[in-house]
């Protein structure tokens, strides 16, 4: 057993990786911005294989890989109007207006990077950086170096996949429906809302939720961000940005008083430097922990685009 895996197992025994990080944060100095902490990384070969579910027919939204370089450290859902409100950089595809200044009106009037010009939805997530390549770092307006998000931003291959529900037809999500997945402050809040999983290309049956996998030669690091897909049928948002949405149960059923909407899963694939030398951007006090990974989505589609999406998913065919 490797030293890294031993550390991860010890963390789980005494209360989980997040608990270990909290204890370390309280009693030890913060890590240097260019060094990783051992419990945050595990060789993919040391992750126990699991049975992967058979994928359902799906609709893929082709919105590019942020070739336009649309980045900012804002979050117009959680901290509207506040520049650098996220204290970490976001990657964006889809809606071209997304920033602290975004409103429903500006989002509705904006363009899109999606091939389906009727899909002007906003899709965004924290960037992943090569934290050894400080020389390659390019700051964007609004970024604060004190946030300790250091290194060259790595660009992923992006797949945005929508799936139907196995028990009921999905309904049209309302315009401007806001959905979050994960918890950007999971180190502080605990892991109840942590949802991201990680694997490597060619090792998809080995999935970790508490550590970054170390992939052979650094190739094919894969982040998987699955969104809740049971809507309360009334609200496009809620005070905590979560209460109006829920995840289905393990069988895929939505609970009483909710209805299924198309389930979004973001899959982000990177080539990274070998070894524990990369991490996602986080709030300064979250230590770049993988359990803080998260993503955001705002639905904005024309009626025709929505009709095509629902037809694909409710007839269980690939589109």
Protein Blocks (a to p, Z undefined) as FASTA:
>chain_A
ZZklmmmmmmmmnnpjklmmmmmmmmmccddfkbccfklpccfklpccdddddddddddd
debjolnopacfbdfklmghiahklopacddehjfkbcfklcfklmmmpccfbfblmlcc
dcdddddddfklmmlpccdehiafklopacjdddddddddddddfkbccddddehiacde
djfklmmnopklgcbdcddehilmbccfkbccddehhiaiacdddddfbdehlagbdfko
mmmpccddfkopacehiacdddddddddddddedjfbccdddfkloopaklgccdddddd
dfklmmmmmmmmmnopaZZ
